[in-house]
């Protein structure tokens, strides 16, 4: 995607600040982790659906401070009175989510439950950007029923025969407590997929992506073992749990090479149901109270000791 297009899209429907421009009750800030064609199509679908209803901005990149700052300033210039942040991320327990919370001023320091030990120093050094109006941040996709709907559609598109089982392959957080919370959410999602799709079984397998090679090899061997175990009950479909194909898809394909399993290497995007999820999250966020712990200049300064000030 060309940089010019991204610049235009990220600007959204931005309008120069003017005393004659009426204030808007809300502004929508969408966090998008990628910028490939699938994300481009997703962003375009959201734009067509929402641009006439509310000011909105899209910040591309995982916890990109400059992109977030530009988006916030654009929404303030459009005279939004409250920013509703909707992260199109897979998990609320990821490092990218925690970085975004810190940068937007809704979290003051890394939470032990979501900050891997080796990343805590980096997270602790992040400083929030200046936000002069109330801001809230909704949860990520997690185990939302819309995610289950999308996965059922994908599984059925490649499934053959009755008594099909599904294996969801995903990247788990490195931190033990975050991984526990992630697994609870992932297993809840798997159960929703099983019930809605009428599958024999739906299980979740975690693949470490950035860990030591021996850990990755062990996880891939375990994935093969689980795949073979599910095959005993009938056909199996393997779905990488990713928004767009990436490290998980590549690792799963490598691990399952030579096995008789139907493999869908596609991501969840683009899909119109994600736009519906954004709308639902936006409505939910409109009822949430200001989450900032560091107030901007419009509301007076309030800087907790642990914050370290604005960027």
C-alpha positions, 0 to 999 in steps of 0.5 A, a space after each residue: 500500500 502506498 504511503 500516500 494512501 495511508 496518510 490520507 486514510 489515517 487522516 480519515 475525515 479530519 476537519 480543521 478546528 474552527 469555532 464555527 464547526 459544531 462540537 461532536 459528542 464522540 470521536 472514534 479512534 481505531 487501533 489497527 495492527 497492520 497495513 497490508 491489503 486486508 487491513 486496507 479493505 477493512 479500514 475502507 469498509 469502516 470508513 464507508 459505514 461510519 464516516 457520516 456518523 462520527 469523526 474517526 481516525 485509524 492509527 496503523 501499527 501496534 502501539 505506534 506513539 506518533 500515529 496515536 498522537 496524530 489521531 488524537 490531535 485530529 479528533 480534538 481538531 474535529 471538536 470531538 468531546 470524548 474519544 472512544 478507542 476500539 483496538 482491532 487486536 486479537 487479545 486484550 492480554 497482549 503486549 501491544 494492548 498494554 503499550 497502547 493503554 500506557 500511551 493513551 494514558 489509561 494505564 500508568 505502569 505495566 501490569 504484572 499479568 500482561 507484561 513479560 519479564 523481559 519487556 517490563 523495563 521497556 513498558 515502564 519507560 513509555 510515556 502517555 501522549 497528551 489527551 485533552 478530552 475524555 478517552 475510553 478504551 474498549 477490549 480487544 476481539 477476545 472471545 466475542 461471538 462475532 469472532 466465533 461466527 467468522 471462525 465457523 465460516 472459515 472452518 466450514 469452507 474447508 471442512 469435509 464430511 461429518 464429525 469434523 474437529 477444529 484446532 485453533 492455533 494461536 500465539 500465546 503471551 510469554 508471561 505466565 499470568 497473561 498466558 493463563 488469562 489468554 487461554 481462558 478467553 481462547 477456550 471460551 472462544 473455542 466452545 462458542 465455535 464448537 456450539 455454533 458450528 456443530 463440530 465434534 470438538 474445537 481445541 486451542 493450541 499455543 505456538 510460541 513465536 519469539 521464544 527459544 528455538 528448542 521451545 518452538 520445536 517442542 510446541 510444534 511437536 505438541 501441535 502435531 501430536 494434538 492434531 493426530 489425536 483429534 484425527 481419531 474422531 474424524 476429519 480435522 480442520 486447522 485454523 490459525 487464529 490471526 487477523 492476517 496471515 503471519 508468523 502463526 500461519 507459517 509456523 502451523 503450516 511447517 508443523 503440520 507438514 505431511 499430516 492429513 489435516 485440512 488447513 486454512 491459512 487465511 486470516 480473519 480480515 477482511 470481513 464485514 462482521 469486523 465492522 459490525 464489531 467496531 460499531 458495537 464496541 463504539 456504542 459500548 464505549 459511549 457509555 463508559 466513563 473517562 479512563 484517563 489517569 493523566 488529564 490533558 490541558 482542557 481539563 486541568 493537570 492531574 499527573 500521578 507520581 508513577 506516570 512520568 508525564 507526557 510525551 
